[in-house]
Amino acid sequence: MGDGHGQVTSVFYVDNIPIRVFKNNTKIGVMYPKQAMQIEGSLWDGSDWATDGGQTKVNWSAAPFHAHFQDFNVDAGPLKTSNNINENCYASDYWWNQKKYWTLDHNQQKEYEKVRAKYMNYDYCDDRERHPTTPPECASNRI
């Protein structure tokens, strides 16, 4: 999403529910993607630190684990070969540049909060052991 002035927020949706919001915080010195991105799925074991502070362990007896993607679609701007974001991504004819997409509406905000409460086991913004000084983007990424 854009604000018409180069300020971009990336929102990832699953079944039209926002599951991840990544704000452009370059004004406060936080890096923001300026090159082509890709979506990957991976399985990793963070049960010694990422799951309820290491209290919940992976149940490896449930393996093998499978992920299935169906009706997968990505809406994004065109790829540019240089390291700069393609200015065409900010064009008004893309749906995500319409003002109503610049922020989450009330219902999307509620859905996003539900997803975070139900599925998020770890947030580096709350990890004072690994990050004694809260990273600068954490305050503005709280919606």
The first five atom37 places (N, CA, C, CB, O) and aatype in JSON, in Angstrom:
{
  "aatype": [12, 7, 3, 7, 8, 7, 5, 19, 16, 15, 19, 13, 18, 19, 3, 2, 9, 14, 9, 1, 19, 13, 11, 2, 2, 16, 11, 9, 7, 19, 12, 18, 14, 11, 5, 0, 12, 5, 9, 6, 7, 15, 10, 17, 3, 7, 15, 3, 17, 0, 16, 3, 7, 7, 5, 16, 11, 19, 2, 17, 15, 0, 0, 14, 13, 8, 0, 8, 13, 5, 3, 13, 2, 19, 3, 0, 7, 14, 10, 11, 16, 15, 2, 2, 9, 2, 6, 2, 4, 18, 0, 15, 3, 18, 17, 17, 2, 5, 11, 11, 18, 17, 16, 10, 3, 8, 2, 5, 5, 11, 6, 18, 6, 11, 19, 1, 0, 11, 18, 12, 2, 18, 3, 18, 4, 3, 3, 1, 6, 1, 8, 14, 16, 16, 14, 14, 6, 4, 0, 15, 2, 1, 9],
  "atom_mask": [
    [1, 1, 1, 1, 1],
    [1, 1, 1, 0, 1],
    [1, 1, 1, 1, 1],
    [1, 1, 1, 0, 1],
    [1, 1, 1, 1, 1],
    [1, 1, 1, 0, 1],
    [1, 1, 1, 1, 1],
    [1, 1, 1, 1, 1],
    [1, 1, 1, 1, 1],
    [1, 1, 1, 1, 1],
    [1, 1, 1, 1, 1],
    [1, 1, 1, 1, 1],
    [1, 1, 1, 1, 1],
    [1, 1, 1, 1, 1],
    [1, 1, 1, 1, 1],
    [1, 1, 1, 1, 1],
    [1, 1, 1, 1, 1],
    [1, 1, 1, 1, 1],
    [1, 1, 1, 1, 1],
    [1, 1, 1, 1, 1],
    [1, 1, 1, 1, 1],
    [1, 1, 1, 1, 1],
    [1, 1, 1, 1, 1],
    [1, 1, 1, 1, 1],
    [1, 1, 1, 1, 1],
    [1, 1, 1, 1, 1],
    [1, 1, 1, 1, 1],
    [1, 1, 1, 1, 1],
    [1, 1, 1, 0, 1],
    [1, 1, 1, 1, 1],
    [1, 1, 1, 1, 1],
    [1, 1, 1, 1, 1],
    [1, 1, 1, 1, 1],
    [1, 1, 1, 1, 1],
    [1, 1, 1, 1, 1],
    [1, 1, 1, 1, 1],
    [1, 1, 1, 1, 1],
    [1, 1, 1, 1, 1],
    [1, 1, 1, 1, 1],
    [1, 1, 1, 1, 1],
    [1, 1, 1, 0, 1],
    [1, 1, 1, 1, 1],
    [1, 1, 1, 1, 1],
    [1, 1, 1, 1, 1],
    [1, 1, 1, 1, 1],
    [1, 1, 1, 0, 1],
    [1, 1, 1, 1, 1],
    [1, 1, 1, 1, 1],
    [1, 1, 1, 1, 1],
    [1, 1, 1, 1, 1],
    [1, 1, 1, 1, 1],
    [1, 1, 1, 1, 1],
    [1, 1, 1, 0, 1],
    [1, 1, 1, 0, 1],
    [1, 1, 1, 1, 1],
    [1, 1, 1, 1, 1],
    [1, 1, 1, 1, 1],
    [1, 1, 1, 1, 1],
    [1, 1, 1, 1, 1],
    [1, 1, 1, 1, 1],
    [1, 1, 1, 1, 1],
    [1, 1, 1, 1, 1],
    [1, 1, 1, 1, 1],
    [1, 1, 1, 1, 1],
    [1, 1, 1, 1, 1],
    [1, 1, 1, 1, 1],
    [1, 1, 1, 1, 1],
    [1, 1, 1, 1, 1],
    [1, 1, 1, 1, 1],
    [1, 1, 1, 1, 1],
    [1, 1, 1, 1, 1],
    [1, 1, 1, 1, 1],
    [1, 1, 1, 1, 1],
    [1, 1, 1, 1, 1],
    [1, 1, 1, 1, 1],
    [1, 1, 1, 1, 1],
    [1, 1, 1, 0, 1],
    [1, 1, 1, 1, 1],
    [1, 1, 1, 1, 1],
    [1, 1, 1, 1, 1],
    [1, 1, 1, 1, 1],
    [1, 1, 1, 1, 1],
    [1, 1, 1, 1, 1],
    [1, 1, 1, 1, 1],
    [1, 1, 1, 1, 1],
    [1, 1, 1, 1, 1],
    [1, 1, 1, 1, 1],
    [1, 1, 1, 1, 1],
    [1, 1, 1, 1, 1],
    [1, 1, 1, 1, 1],
    [1, 1, 1, 1, 1],
    [1, 1, 1, 1, 1],
    [1, 1, 1, 1, 1],
    [1, 1, 1, 1, 1],
    [1, 1, 1, 1, 1],
    [1, 1, 1, 1, 1],
    [1, 1, 1, 1, 1],
    [1, 1, 1, 1, 1],
    [1, 1, 1, 1, 1],
    [1, 1, 1, 1, 1],
    [1, 1, 1, 1, 1],
    [1, 1, 1, 1, 1],
    [1, 1, 1, 1, 1],
    [1, 1, 1, 1, 1],
    [1, 1, 1, 1, 1],
    [1, 1, 1, 1, 1],
    [1, 1, 1, 1, 1],
    [1, 1, 1, 1, 1],
    [1, 1, 1, 1, 1],
    [1, 1, 1, 1, 1],
    [1, 1, 1, 1, 1],
    [1, 1, 1, 1, 1],
    [1, 1, 1, 1, 1],
    [1, 1, 1, 1, 1],
    [1, 1, 1, 1, 1],
    [1, 1, 1, 1, 1],
    [1, 1, 1, 1, 1],
    [1, 1, 1, 1, 1],
    [1, 1, 1, 1, 1],
    [1, 1, 1, 1, 1],
    [1, 1, 1, 1, 1],
    [1, 1, 1, 1, 1],
    [1, 1, 1, 1, 1],
    [1, 1, 1, 1, 1],
    [1, 1, 1, 1, 1],
    [1, 1, 1, 1, 1],
    [1, 1, 1, 1, 1],
    [1, 1, 1, 1, 1],
    [1, 1, 1, 1, 1],
    [1, 1, 1, 1, 1],
    [1, 1, 1, 1, 1],
    [1, 1, 1, 1, 1],
    [1, 1, 1, 1, 1],
    [1, 1, 1, 1, 1],
    [1, 1, 1, 1, 1],
    [1, 1, 1, 1, 1],
    [1, 1, 1, 1, 1],
    [1, 1, 1, 1, 1],
    [1, 1, 1, 1, 1],
    [1, 1, 1, 1, 1],
    [1, 1, 1, 1, 1],
    [1, 1, 1, 1, 1],
    [1, 1, 1, 1, 1]
  ],
  "atom_positions": [
    [[0.83, -1.17, 0.0], [0.0, 0.0, 0.0], [0.88, 1.24, 0.0], [-0.95, 0.0, 1.2], [2.0, 1.2, 0.5]],
    [[0.4, 2.3, -0.54], [1.19, 3.5, -0.61], [0.41, 4.71, -0.12], [0.0, 0.0, 0.0], [-0.81, 4.67, -0.03]],
    [[1.13, 5.78, 0.19], [0.45, 7.0, 0.6], [0.59, 8.09, -0.46], [1.01, 7.5, 1.93], [0.27, 9.25, -0.21]],
    [[1.06, 7.7, -1.64], [1.21, 8.66, -2.71], [2.5, 9.44, -2.63], [0.0, 0.0, 0.0], [2.81, 10.22, -3.54]],
    [[3.26, 9.26, -1.57], [4.51, 10.0, -1.39], [5.68, 9.07, -1.16], [4.38, 10.98, -0.24], [6.66, 9.46, -0.53]],
    [[5.59, 7.84, -1.65], [6.67, 6.9, -1.49], [6.61, 6.11, -0.19], [0.0, 0.0, 0.0], [7.4, 5.19, 0.01]],
    [[5.66, 6.45, 0.69], [5.51, 5.71, 1.95], [4.71, 4.45, 1.65], [4.8, 6.59, 3.04], [3.57, 4.53, 1.19]],
    [[5.29, 3.29, 1.92], [4.67, 2.04, 1.55], [4.5, 1.16, 2.78], [5.51, 1.31, 0.48], [5.35, 1.14, 3.67]],
    [[3.39, 0.44, 2.81], [3.17, -0.58, 3.82], [2.84, -1.85, 3.06], [2.02, -0.18, 4.83], [1.98, -1.85, 2.18]],
    [[3.51, -2.94, 3.42], [3.21, -4.23, 2.82], [2.33, -5.0, 3.78], [4.51, -5.02, 2.49], [2.63, -5.11, 4.96]],
    [[1.22, -5.52, 3.26], [0.31, -6.33, 4.06], [0.19, -7.68, 3.39], [-1.08, -5.64, 4.22], [-0.08, -7.77, 2.19]],
    [[0.38, -8.74, 4.17], [0.23, -10.09, 3.67], [-1.11, -10.63, 4.16], [1.41, -11.0, 4.12], [-1.41, -10.57, 5.35]],
    [[-1.91, -11.14, 3.23], [-3.23, -11.66, 3.54], [-3.29, -13.16, 3.25], [-4.32, -10.91, 2.74], [-2.66, -13.64, 2.31]],
    [[-4.04, -13.88, 4.06], [-4.41, -15.26, 3.77], [-5.92, -15.31, 3.87], [-3.71, -16.29, 4.75], [-6.49, -14.97, 4.91]],
    [[-6.57, -15.74, 2.8], [-8.04, -15.76, 2.74], [-8.63, -14.41, 3.13], [-8.59, -16.86, 3.67], [-9.6, -14.34, 3.89]],
    [[-8.04, -13.34, 2.61], [-8.48, -11.96, 2.84], [-8.36, -11.49, 4.28], [-9.89, -11.81, 2.4], [-8.98, -10.5, 4.67]],
    [[-7.58, -12.2, 5.09], [-7.33, -11.81, 6.47], [-5.88, -11.35, 6.57], [-7.63, -12.99, 7.48], [-4.97, -12.09, 6.19]],
    [[-5.65, -10.13, 7.07], [-4.26, -9.66, 7.19], [-3.53, -10.46, 8.26], [-4.22, -8.14, 7.52], [-3.98, -10.53, 9.41]],
    [[-2.39, -11.05, 7.88], [-1.62, -11.84, 8.84], [-0.28, -11.2, 9.16], [-1.4, -13.24, 8.32], [0.36, -11.58, 10.15]],
    [[0.17, -10.25, 8.36], [1.46, -9.59, 8.61], [1.4, -8.2, 8.0], [2.65, -10.41, 8.01], [1.02, -8.03, 6.84]],
    [[1.78, -7.21, 8.78], [1.85, -5.83, 8.32], [3.29, -5.37, 8.5], [0.85, -4.9, 9.09], [3.84, -5.44, 9.59]],
    [[3.88, -4.89, 7.41], [5.25, -4.41, 7.47], [5.26, -2.98, 6.97], [6.21, -5.31, 6.62], [5.09, -2.72, 5.78]],
    [[5.47, -2.05, 7.89], [5.44, -0.63, 7.54], [6.79, -0.15, 7.05], [4.99, 0.2, 8.73], [7.83, -0.66, 7.45]],
    [[6.74, 0.85, 6.18], [7.96, 1.49, 5.71], [8.38, 2.5, 6.78], [7.74, 2.19, 4.32], [7.74, 3.53, 6.96]],
    [[9.46, 2.19, 7.47], [9.98, 3.06, 8.52], [11.35, 3.63, 8.16], [10.06, 2.3, 9.84], [12.18, 3.85, 9.04]],
    [[11.58, 3.86, 6.87], [12.88, 4.39, 6.45], [13.16, 5.75, 7.08], [12.94, 4.49, 4.93], [14.32, 6.12, 7.25]],
    [[12.11, 6.5, 7.41], [12.31, 7.82, 8.01], [12.96, 7.73, 9.39], [10.98, 8.54, 8.12], [13.54, 8.71, 9.86]],
    [[12.86, 6.56, 10.04], [13.51, 6.39, 11.34], [14.7, 5.44, 11.25], [12.5, 5.88, 12.38], [15.18, 4.93, 12.26]],
    [[15.18, 5.21, 10.02], [16.4, 4.44, 9.8], [16.23, 2.94, 9.69], [0.0, 0.0, 0.0], [17.21, 2.21, 9.81]],
    [[15.02, 2.46, 9.46], [14.78, 1.03, 9.33], [14.76, 0.67, 7.86], [13.45, 0.61, 10.03], [14.09, 1.32, 7.06]],
    [[15.5, -0.37, 7.49], [15.55, -0.8, 6.09], [14.17, -1.26, 5.62], [16.59, -1.94, 5.91], [13.4, -1.82, 6.4]],
    [[13.88, -1.01, 4.36], [12.63, -1.45, 3.74], [13.0, -2.07, 2.39], [11.61, -0.26, 3.57], [13.89, -1.56, 1.71]],
    [[12.33, -3.15, 1.99], [12.71, -3.82, 0.74], [12.73, -2.85, -0.45], [11.75, -4.96, 0.44], [11.77, -2.12, -0.69]],
    [[13.85, -2.87, -1.18], [14.0, -2.04, -2.37], [14.31, -2.9, -3.57], [15.1, -1.0, -2.17], [14.74, -2.4, -4.61]],
    [[14.09, -4.18, -3.44], [14.37, -5.09, -4.54], [13.26, -6.13, -4.61], [15.76, -5.78, -4.37], [12.38, -6.18, -3.74]],
    [[13.3, -6.94, -5.62], [12.28, -7.96, -5.79], [12.24, -8.87, -4.57], [12.55, -8.79, -7.07], [13.28, -9.23, -4.01]],
    [[11.03, -9.23, -4.17], [10.86, -10.12, -3.03], [10.31, -11.45, -3.53], [9.92, -9.5, -1.97], [9.76, -11.54, -4.62]],
    [[10.47, -12.46, -2.71], [9.89, -13.76, -3.03], [9.24, -14.3, -1.78], [10.97, -14.75, -3.58], [9.54, -13.88, -0.66]],
    [[8.35, -15.23, -1.96], [7.66, -15.85, -0.84], [8.14, -17.29, -0.74], [6.11, -15.79, -1.0], [8.13, -18.03, -1.72]],
    [[8.56, -17.67, 0.45], [9.05, -19.02, 0.68], [8.37, -19.59, 1.91], [10.59, -19.03, 0.86], [7.94, -18.85, 2.8]],
    [[8.26, -20.88, 1.95], [7.79, -21.58, 3.13], [8.92, -22.44, 3.65], [0.0, 0.0, 0.0], [9.65, -23.05, 2.87]],
    [[9.08, -22.49, 4.96], [10.14, -23.31, 5.54], [9.68, -23.87, 6.87], [11.44, -22.49, 5.7], [8.73, -23.38, 7.48]],
    [[10.36, -24.88, 7.31], [10.13, -25.49, 8.6], [11.42, -25.39, 9.39], [9.65, -26.98, 8.46], [12.48, -25.81, 8.92]],
    [[11.35, -24.85, 10.57], [12.53, -24.72, 11.4], [12.12, -24.97, 12.84], [13.2, -23.33, 11.22], [10.96, -24.83, 13.2]],
    [[13.08, -25.32, 13.64], [12.83, -25.64, 15.03], [13.29, -24.47, 15.9], [13.54, -26.94, 15.45], [14.48, -24.28, 16.13]],
    [[12.33, -23.71, 16.37], [12.63, -22.61, 17.28], [12.12, -22.92, 18.67], [0.0, 0.0, 0.0], [11.92, -22.02, 19.48]],
    [[11.91, -24.22, 18.94], [11.28, -24.59, 20.21], [12.17, -24.34, 21.43], [10.89, -26.03, 20.18], [11.69, -24.44, 22.56]],
    [[13.42, -24.03, 21.23], [14.25, -23.71, 22.39], [14.16, -22.23, 22.77], [15.7, -24.08, 22.1], [14.66, -21.84, 23.82]],
    [[13.52, -21.41, 21.93], [13.41, -20.0, 22.27], [12.16, -19.32, 21.75], [14.59, -19.29, 21.76], [11.67, -18.39, 22.39]],
    [[11.61, -19.73, 20.6], [10.55, -18.95, 19.96], [9.14, -19.35, 20.37], [10.68, -19.07, 18.48], [8.2, -18.59, 20.12]],
    [[8.96, -20.48, 20.96], [7.6, -20.94, 21.28], [7.35, -20.8, 22.77], [7.4, -22.42, 20.85], [7.8, -21.62, 23.58]],
    [[6.64, -19.76, 23.13], [6.33, -19.47, 24.53], [7.6, -19.44, 25.38], [5.35, -20.51, 25.09], [7.65, -19.98, 26.48]],
    [[8.63, -18.79, 24.84], [9.9, -18.7, 25.56], [10.6, -20.04, 25.72], [0.0, 0.0, 0.0], [11.39, -20.21, 26.65]],
    [[10.32, -20.98, 24.82], [10.95, -22.28, 24.87], [10.17, -23.32, 25.67], [0.0, 0.0, 0.0], [10.63, -24.44, 25.85]],
    [[8.98, -22.94, 26.14], [8.18, -23.87, 26.94], [7.46, -24.91, 26.09], [7.16, -23.1, 27.74], [7.26, -26.04, 26.54]],
    [[7.08, -24.55, 24.87], [6.38, -25.47, 23.98], [7.38, -26.04, 22.99], [5.2, -24.77, 23.24], [8.04, -25.29, 22.28]],
    [[7.5, -27.34, 22.94], [8.46, -27.99, 22.06], [7.76, -28.55, 20.83], [9.21, -29.12, 22.81], [6.56, -28.85, 20.87]],
    [[8.5, -28.68, 19.72], [7.96, -29.29, 18.51], [7.72, -30.77, 18.77], [8.94, -29.09, 17.3], [8.56, -31.46, 19.35]],
    [[6.57, -31.26, 18.35], [6.25, -32.68, 18.48], [6.71, -33.37, 17.2], [4.71, -32.9, 18.74], [5.94, -33.48, 16.24]],
    [[7.94, -33.85, 17.2], [8.52, -34.45, 16.0], [7.86, -35.78, 15.66], [10.02, -34.65, 16.19], [8.01, -36.26, 14.54]],
    [[7.13, -36.39, 16.6], [6.45, -37.65, 16.29], [5.31, -37.43, 15.3], [5.92, -38.31, 17.57], [4.8, -38.38, 14.72]],
    [[4.92, -36.18, 15.12], [3.85, -35.86, 14.16], [4.38, -35.71, 12.74], [3.13, -34.58, 14.59], [3.61, -35.44, 11.82]],
    [[5.69, -35.87, 12.54], [6.29, -35.73, 11.21], [5.88, -36.89, 10.32], [7.84, -35.65, 11.32], [5.52, -37.93, 10.87]],
    [[5.9, -36.79, 9.02], [6.39, -35.63, 8.27], [5.35, -34.52, 8.22], [6.79, -36.03, 6.84], [4.14, -34.76, 8.25]],
    [[5.85, -33.3, 8.15], [4.99, -32.13, 8.07], [4.83, -31.73, 6.61], [5.56, -30.95, 8.92], [5.8, -31.77, 5.84]],
    [[3.63, -31.34, 6.23], [3.36, -30.96, 4.85], [2.66, -29.6, 4.83], [2.49, -32.04, 4.14], [1.88, -29.27, 5.72]],
    [[2.94, -28.85, 3.81], [2.24, -27.59, 3.58], [1.69, -27.64, 2.16], [3.19, -26.35, 3.78], [2.36, -28.11, 1.24]],
    [[0.5, -27.15, 1.99], [-0.13, -27.12, 0.68], [-0.63, -25.71, 0.4], [-1.3, -28.15, 0.6], [-1.26, -25.08, 1.25]],
    [[-0.33, -25.23, -0.77], [-0.8, -23.91, -1.2], [-1.76, -24.12, -2.36], [0.39, -22.99, -1.61], [-1.45, -24.84, -3.31]],
    [[-2.91, -23.49, -2.27], [-3.85, -23.58, -3.38], [-4.46, -22.21, -3.62], [-4.96, -24.65, -3.1], [-4.52, -21.38, -2.72]],
    [[-4.92, -21.99, -4.83], [-5.48, -20.7, -5.21], [-4.55, -19.57, -4.78], [-6.87, -20.51, -4.59], [-5.0, -18.55, -4.25]],
    [[-3.26, -19.76, -5.01], [-2.23, -18.82, -4.58], [-2.12, -17.7, -5.6], [-0.87, -19.54, -4.4], [-2.04, -17.95, -6.8]],
    [[-2.13, -16.47, -5.12], [-2.06, -15.32, -6.0], [-1.23, -14.23, -5.32], [-3.47, -14.8, -6.37], [-1.35, -14.02, -4.12]],
    [[-0.42, -13.55, -6.08], [0.36, -12.43, -5.57], [0.06, -11.23, -6.45], [1.89, -12.75, -5.54], [0.2, -11.3, -7.67]],
    [[-0.34, -10.14, -5.84], [-0.5, -8.88, -6.56], [0.68, -8.0, -6.16], [-1.89, -8.18, -6.23], [0.89, -7.72, -4.98]],
    [[1.44, -7.57, -7.15], [2.62, -6.75, -6.87], [2.95, -5.92, -8.09], [3.83, -7.64, -6.46], [2.44, -6.15, -9.18]],
    [[3.82, -4.95, -7.88], [4.27, -4.12, -8.98], [5.24, -4.87, -9.87], [0.0, 0.0, 0.0], [5.76, -5.91, -9.49]],
    [[5.48, -4.35, -11.07], [6.4, -5.0, -12.0], [7.84, -4.96, -11.51], [6.31, -4.35, -13.38], [8.24, -4.03, -10.81]],
    [[8.61, -5.96, -11.86], [10.0, -6.05, -11.48], [10.83, -5.1, -12.34], [10.52, -7.5, -11.62], [10.66, -5.03, -13.56]],
    [[11.71, -4.38, -11.71], [12.65, -3.51, -12.41], [14.04, -4.11, -12.22], [12.58, -2.02, -11.87], [14.33, -4.65, -11.15]],
    [[14.88, -4.03, -13.21], [16.17, -4.69, -13.16], [17.2, -3.97, -12.29], [16.71, -4.85, -14.54], [18.18, -4.59, -11.89]],
    [[17.02, -2.69, -11.99], [17.97, -1.99, -11.13], [17.61, -2.23, -9.67], [17.99, -0.46, -11.46], [16.64, -2.92, -9.37]],
    [[18.38, -1.67, -8.76], [18.13, -1.84, -7.34], [17.05, -0.91, -6.8], [19.39, -1.62, -6.57], [16.69, -1.01, -5.63]],
    [[16.53, -0.02, -7.62], [15.51, 0.92, -7.17], [14.12, 0.33, -7.35], [15.63, 2.24, -7.93], [13.87, -0.45, -8.27]],
    [[13.22, 0.73, -6.46], [11.83, 0.32, -6.61], [11.28, 0.93, -7.88], [10.97, 0.74, -5.37], [11.53, 2.1, -8.17]],
    [[10.55, 0.15, -8.63], [9.96, 0.64, -9.85], [8.88, 1.67, -9.51], [9.37, -0.52, -10.69], [7.92, 1.35, -8.8]],
    [[9.04, 2.89, -9.99], [8.08, 3.94, -9.69], [6.69, 3.59, -10.19], [8.53, 5.24, -10.29], [5.7, 4.12, -9.68]],
    [[6.6, 2.71, -11.2], [5.28, 2.3, -11.69], [4.47, 1.59, -10.61], [5.43, 1.39, -12.9], [3.24, 1.56, -10.7]],
    [[5.12, 1.03, -9.59], [4.39, 0.39, -8.49], [3.53, 1.38, -7.73], [5.36, -0.29, -7.53], [2.58, 1.0, -7.05]],
    [[3.86, 2.68, -7.85], [3.08, 3.71, -7.16], [1.97, 4.27, -8.04], [4.0, 4.83, -6.71], [1.29, 5.2, -7.64]],
    [[1.78, 3.72, -9.23], [0.78, 4.22, -10.16], [-0.63, 4.11, -9.58], [0.86, 3.47, -11.5], [-0.93, 3.15, -8.86]],
    [[-1.47, 5.05, -9.87], [-2.82, 5.09, -9.32], [-3.71, 3.98, -9.85], [-3.46, 6.42, -9.61], [-4.77, 3.72, -9.28]],
    [[-3.32, 3.32, -10.95], [-4.18, 2.27, -11.49], [-4.01, 0.94, -10.75], [-3.88, 2.06, -12.96], [-4.77, 0.0, -11.01]],
    [[-3.04, 0.82, -9.82], [-2.95, -0.38, -8.99], [-3.9, -0.24, -7.82], [-1.49, -0.61, -8.5], [-3.98, 0.81, -7.19]],
    [[-4.63, -1.32, -7.53], [-5.64, -1.26, -6.47], [-5.05, -0.89, -5.12], [-6.36, -2.59, -6.36], [-5.7, -0.2, -4.33]],
    [[-3.81, -1.32, -4.83], [-3.24, -1.09, -3.5], [-2.85, 0.36, -3.28], [-2.04, -1.98, -3.3], [-2.52, 0.73, -2.15]],
    [[-2.86, 1.19, -4.32], [-2.54, 2.59, -4.17], [-3.76, 3.46, -3.93], [-1.8, 3.08, -5.38], [-3.65, 4.69, -3.83]],
    [[-4.92, 2.85, -3.84], [-6.13, 3.6, -3.51], [-6.12, 3.89, -2.01], [-7.43, 2.8, -3.93], [-5.7, 3.05, -1.21]],
    [[-6.59, 5.06, -1.64], [-6.5, 5.51, -0.25], [-7.1, 4.51, 0.74], [-7.2, 6.84, -0.1], [-6.59, 4.38, 1.86]],
    [[-8.16, 3.8, 0.36], [-8.79, 2.89, 1.31], [-7.89, 1.72, 1.7], [-10.08, 2.36, 0.73], [-8.18, 1.03, 2.67]],
    [[-6.8, 1.49, 0.96], [-5.88, 0.41, 1.27], [-4.63, 0.87, 2.03], [-5.47, -0.28, 0.0], [-3.74, 0.07, 2.3]],
    [[-4.55, 2.15, 2.35], [-3.37, 2.68, 3.02], [-3.28, 2.22, 4.47], [-3.38, 4.19, 2.97], [-2.18, 2.16, 5.03]],
    [[-4.4, 1.89, 5.07], [-4.43, 1.38, 6.44], [-5.47, 0.26, 6.5], [-4.75, 2.52, 7.47], [-6.29, 0.12, 5.6]],
    [[-5.41, -0.51, 7.55], [-6.42, -1.54, 7.76], [-7.71, -0.87, 8.25], [-5.93, -2.61, 8.77], [-7.67, 0.04, 9.07]],
    [[-8.84, -1.34, 7.73], [-10.1, -0.81, 8.25], [-10.39, -1.48, 9.59], [-11.27, -1.06, 7.24], [-9.62, -2.34, 10.03]],
    [[-11.47, -1.09, 10.25], [-11.78, -1.58, 11.59], [-11.87, -3.1, 11.63], [-13.08, -0.97, 12.08], [-11.3, -3.73, 12.52]],
    [[-12.58, -3.69, 10.68], [-12.74, -5.15, 10.67], [-11.42, -5.86, 10.38], [-13.78, -5.57, 9.62], [-11.12, -6.88, 11.0]],
    [[-10.62, -5.33, 9.47], [-9.31, -5.91, 9.19], [-8.41, -5.82, 10.42], [-8.65, -5.21, 7.99], [-7.66, -6.75, 10.73]],
    [[-8.48, -4.69, 11.13], [-7.69, -4.51, 12.34], [-8.05, -5.57, 13.38], [-7.9, -3.09, 12.91], [-7.17, -6.15, 14.0]],
    [[-9.35, -5.81, 13.57], [-9.81, -6.82, 14.52], [-9.33, -8.21, 14.11], [-11.36, -6.81, 14.63], [-8.87, -8.99, 14.95]],
    [[-9.42, -8.53, 12.82], [-8.96, -9.83, 12.32], [-7.46, -9.99, 12.52], [-9.31, -10.01, 10.84], [-6.99, -11.06, 12.9]],
    [[-6.71, -8.93, 12.25], [-5.26, -8.95, 12.43], [-4.9, -9.2, 13.9], [-4.65, -7.62, 11.94], [-4.0, -9.98, 14.19]],
    [[-5.6, -8.54, 14.8], [-5.36, -8.73, 16.23], [-5.68, -10.16, 16.65], [-6.19, -7.74, 17.05], [-4.96, -10.74, 17.47]],
    [[-6.75, -10.74, 16.11], [-7.11, -12.13, 16.42], [-6.01, -13.09, 15.94], [-8.46, -12.51, 15.76], [-5.63, -14.02, 16.66]],
    [[-5.51, -12.87, 14.73], [-4.44, -13.72, 14.19], [-3.21, -13.65, 15.08], [-4.08, -13.31, 12.73], [-2.62, -14.68, 15.42]],
    [[-2.82, -12.44, 15.45], [-1.64, -12.29, 16.31], [-1.85, -12.99, 17.65], [-1.34, -10.79, 16.54], [-0.95, -13.68, 18.14]],
    [[-3.03, -12.83, 18.25], [-3.3, -13.44, 19.56], [-3.33, -14.96, 19.48], [-4.62, -12.93, 20.11], [-2.85, -15.63, 20.4]],
    [[-3.87, -15.5, 18.41], [-4.05, -16.95, 18.31], [-2.81, -17.68, 17.79], [-5.22, -17.26, 17.42], [-2.51, -18.78, 18.25]],
    [[-2.1, -17.08, 16.83], [-1.04, -17.81, 16.14], [0.38, -17.31, 16.39], [-1.3, -17.77, 14.69], [1.34, -18.04, 16.14]],
    [[0.53, -16.1, 16.87], [1.88, -15.57, 17.02], [2.48, -16.07, 18.34], [1.88, -14.03, 16.97], [1.99, -15.74, 19.42]],
    [[3.54, -16.85, 18.23], [4.23, -17.37, 19.4], [5.43, -16.54, 19.79], [4.66, -18.79, 19.17], [5.86, -16.58, 20.94]],
    [[5.97, -15.8, 18.85], [7.18, -15.04, 19.13], [7.15, -13.72, 18.39], [8.43, -15.85, 18.74], [6.79, -13.67, 17.21]],
    [[7.51, -12.67, 19.06], [7.65, -11.35, 18.46], [8.96, -10.76, 18.97], [6.41, -10.42, 18.8], [9.11, -10.51, 20.16]],
    [[9.9, -10.55, 18.06], [11.2, -10.04, 18.48], [11.08, -8.7, 19.19], [12.12, -9.91, 17.29], [11.97, -8.33, 19.95]],
    [[10.0, -7.97, 18.95], [9.81, -6.7, 19.64], [9.61, -6.88, 21.14], [8.62, -5.96, 19.05], [9.87, -5.95, 21.91]],
    [[9.17, -8.06, 21.56], [8.95, -8.34, 22.98], [10.09, -9.14, 23.6], [7.65, -9.08, 23.16], [10.02, -9.47, 24.79]],
    [[11.12, -9.46, 22.85], [12.21, -10.31, 23.32], [13.31, -9.43, 23.91], [12.77, -11.18, 22.16], [14.26, -9.06, 23.21]],
    [[13.19, -9.1, 25.2], [14.16, -8.22, 25.86], [15.5, -8.94, 26.08], [13.6, -7.73, 27.2], [16.53, -8.28, 26.2]],
    [[15.49, -10.27, 26.14], [16.74, -10.99, 26.33], [17.63, -10.85, 25.1], [16.47, -12.48, 26.62], [18.82, -10.58, 25.23]],
    [[17.06, -11.02, 23.92], [17.83, -10.9, 22.68], [17.97, -9.45, 22.24], [17.19, -11.71, 21.58], [18.96, -9.08, 21.6]],
    [[16.98, -8.63, 22.56], [16.97, -7.22, 22.15], [16.68, -6.34, 23.36], [15.91, -6.98, 21.02], [15.55, -5.87, 23.52]],
    [[17.68, -6.1, 24.23], [17.45, -5.28, 25.43], [16.95, -3.88, 25.07], [18.75, -5.16, 26.24], [16.15, -3.29, 25.8]],
    [[17.42, -3.36, 23.95], [16.92, -2.08, 23.44], [15.93, -2.4, 22.34], [18.09, -1.15, 22.92], [16.28, -3.02, 21.34]],
    [[14.7, -1.99, 22.53], [13.65, -2.3, 21.56], [14.02, -1.74, 20.2], [12.3, -1.73, 22.02], [14.36, -0.56, 20.09]],
    [[13.96, -2.57, 19.14], [14.25, -2.07, 17.79], [13.33, -0.9, 17.43], [14.1, -3.22, 16.75], [12.16, -0.89, 17.83]],
    [[13.83, 0.08, 16.69], [13.07, 1.31, 16.45], [11.74, 1.1, 15.74], [13.9, 2.25, 15.64], [10.81, 1.88, 15.96]],
    [[11.63, 0.07, 14.88], [10.39, -0.13, 14.14], [9.26, -0.69, 15.0], [10.64, -1.05, 12.97], [8.1, -0.66, 14.6]],
    [[9.59, -1.2, 16.18], [8.58, -1.9, 16.97], [7.44, -0.97, 17.41], [9.23, -2.52, 18.2], [6.27, -1.38, 17.38]],
    [[7.74, 0.23, 17.8], [6.68, 1.16, 18.25], [5.71, 1.46, 17.13], [7.28, 2.47, 18.78], [4.5, 1.48, 17.36]],
    [[6.2, 1.71, 15.92], [5.31, 2.08, 14.83], [4.67, 0.87, 14.16], [6.06, 2.88, 13.8], [3.67, 1.02, 13.46]],
    [[5.23, -0.35, 14.36], [4.61, -1.54, 13.77], [3.47, -2.06, 14.6], [5.64, -2.62, 13.59], [2.74, -2.94, 14.15]],
    [[3.29, -1.55, 15.8], [2.12, -1.91, 16.6], [0.93, -1.15, 16.03], [2.33, -1.58, 18.12], [0.89, 0.08, 16.05]],
    [[0.0, -1.88, 15.54], [-1.12, -1.21, 14.88], [-2.19, -0.87, 15.87], [-1.7, -2.07, 13.76], [-3.21, -0.3, 15.51]]
  ]
}
